[in-house]
Amino acid sequence: TSRVLARIEPATAAGQELQLVRVEVAPDATVATHTHPGTIALCLESGSVVFGVVDGSVTVTRAATAATPEAAEQLAAAETVLEPGDCLTFDASQTSHTLHNPGGPAVLWQAQLYAIGEPPTTFLGTPTP
């Protein structure tokens, strides 16, 4: 379940809409391969999810701990497990991806920059009835 918490049309990004979205991912939920029309910065608040990059790439920034400082890595055509504090950034229009929650409830936050009026999600490979 996702809920837009704030939305603005920034003067510095004409024709674009910036929004902050809180997403609750139910246990055992899977989101099929999809894209978004713009740029996303995503951080996991709680739980654990598997983020899969089908096409394109994302930058993953792992949560910093005393043992491991914050570090960014590129991820392409692979899956990664996100833990609380881990973040992703990507041009969602160029990256198709999946999401799966194999465990308990998970919460993530997304900052999304989209062209005004664009649908927020386009699912790929959906069969026509």
Secondary structure as UniProt FT lines:
FT   STRAND          2..8
FT   TURN            11..12
FT   TURN            14..15
FT   STRAND          16..25
FT   TURN            27..28
FT   STRAND          30..35
FT   STRAND          39..46
FT   STRAND          49..55
FT   STRAND          57..62
FT   STRAND          71..76
FT   STRAND          79..82
FT   TURN            84..85
FT   STRAND          87..91
FT   HELIX           92..94
FT   STRAND          96..100
FT   STRAND          106..115
FT   TURN            116..117
FT   STRAND          122..123
//
